[in-house]
């Protein structure tokens, strides 16, 4: 601290000593303007003689030494972000309420205060690192691990490794900045010289013509010092102002203003904060899985996430409104309110919402540091004011290729152009109606695109009337033609290659049920697990060979050419699937649920079958429905896809033969007896296809091989038999038994390929076979292909 009082230059030194110091530092007197030009030229030549890396390092070092104050501000914010305690809270408060708002630069007292407090908080943190404090014990830490507001963390005196790393870095940065100020002679001047000189004082001190001319030149270079403040405010003398009012007066009435448009930087920092919240919103509240894309795809958007996006959007709108109005005073008030709210939110509100201590919330601390950098830039804009000309669109400052691409992206984002135009119209002085303002902005965007195109043509000129070269035409034209052809026919190509590029999702569960329309289901069975098995390669080869040799079968009177065509088509269809994609499904023959039918409904069904007429005395009929439901395995976290279908047959007293009387007799079966099987011919396809989407369909390419005409493909369907087993007189334990029967000898051979299995688990049912069906399962499109293939 004593070293702070030491000055690099002593005003009481003798002239001889000053001259000796002057010569020892190679300083020269100049007598004319040519001497200055010669010295500048010599310095430039020496600079160019240095290597590239030497110049780069020198430029970086000059940049660092020219912005040591900003580096100190940022490190002070990082210190508080790492600690998030009350002990480090004065550091950002000093920065944002004093240092960054001091015009033209902070005084010596500010830096001394900041250095002293940094040393103080390092000492306090060091004292509280000792283990004899009760909260530093491991047992105490474990007991309070889930508390959001632990006292030592609130005050920032918790025991951590490298507790003073960033504090020492801040102290080093402050002393380095102090050294730079002393080296430039600004350490003393910032405190003892009258930096803020009133215009009347300038006129009073102008004792020579040269000084008056310089003051006139400076006055012409100065911008308006009353942005956002009334110009006719009565100015009080310095001795009548308080400390705060004097500080604010000097902030808004400096002698010099170095005006620059820093709004683009502030806007991009706000956008960066927007993306931090989007991709890390789980650190700012409960709800959701932490993955934005999965939450949006599942239509579950956390309320906290939406509120934060709305708040950040409103902050961007307010900041742009202040920029367009050039309201410096309102910007100062907005900055102070935002600084207070940010620190209260980070230290107290957010831990109460997330139940996570601020010290442990890394995403929130990163957001805080980014927002602090925004505050530093915003304070610079407040000190120097906004430019007189504020161009609303940040991307149209130049006409380069990058700006053109970014502007087109900006125009493609939904509602962003409309939002920006509405904001500009609201806070811009204009007599135009809003619709005309929109039209003007549309004209401007069109003209800007044309200007960018002309600039591109100027940068890459092409001779007029000269045809393009062969290399240029083929290197651009041929890939474009191929790309367009691929885009046009890609959906068909995707369907053709579905079973090559698709994702395998085999069936997980298959349900088979039989019901009579208007009455409860008579048979329900579900196959899963070991009852759904992919066929082996031998079965596939036998199926292919059997069908390919079908043209040698003379039992079907069909011309050989047509039969050969159908056989080849069926074989080609089978070859599209691997053996893993063809499954044999075996259903147990006895329904897994009892036939739950009320006495009244049973009597109504019996009356219909006995009389053969309905209540309108018309010939009665019953529709029998055969339902299939195939559920695929889950694709990740998505809901499983279910494919369904239904086959039906109308039963009348004459068709199918014997079915009507068979049902009538089955319903009258006595207790502890089993009815005679009722046969329904050609109702159940043996081969089914499960498409990538849509309902299950019979595999027509295979079934049509065993019939004469394609329209008679149902003749190759299996026959279904139903028998009712009554276990008592109540009717509440009746159960239906089903079996299938091949329609012809060719289908018998096909079924034998897949090895029909007998029931072996109960003695009563050992004469029954499993009800088999073979399903061809298409692969499904990946999500990125499905969206395009569907249009």
Protein Blocks (a to p, Z undefined) as FASTA:
>chain_A
ZZmmpcfbdfkbcfklmmmmmmmnopacdfbfklmmmmmmmmmmmmmmpcfklmmmmmmm
mmmmmmmmmmmmmmmmmmmmmnopaklmmmmmmmmmmmmmpcfbdcfklmmmmmmmmmmm
mmmmmmmmpmkbmklpmklmmmmmmpmbdfklmnopaccehkllmmmmmmmmmmmmmmmm
mmnopmmmmmmpcfbacfklmmmmmmbfklmmmmmmmmmmpccfkghiafkbccddfklp
cfklmmmmmmmmcfbdcdddfklmmmmmmmmmmmmmmmmmmmnogedjhiaklmmmnopa
cfklmmmmmmmmmmmmmmmmmmmnopaklmmmmmmmmmmmmmmmmmmmmmmmnopafklm
mklmmmmmmmmmmmmmmmmmmmnopafbdcfblklmpccfklmmmmmmmmmpghklmmmm
mmmmmmpccfbdfklmmmmmmmmmmmmmmmmmmmmmmmmccdehiacdfklmmmmmmmmm
mmmmmmmmmmmmmmmmmmmmmccdddfbdcdddddehiacfbdcddehjllccddfklmm
mmmmmmmmmmmpckbccdfklmmmmmmmmmmmmmmpcfklpccddddfbdfbdcdddfkl
mmmmmmmmmnopafkopacddddddddddddddehjaccddddddddddddfkbcehklm
mmmmmmmpcehiacdddddehkbcfbdcddfbdcddddfklmmmmpmblklmmmmpccdd
dddddfbfnopmgccddddddfbfklmmmmmmnopaddfkbfklmmpccddddddddddd
dfklmmmmnZZ
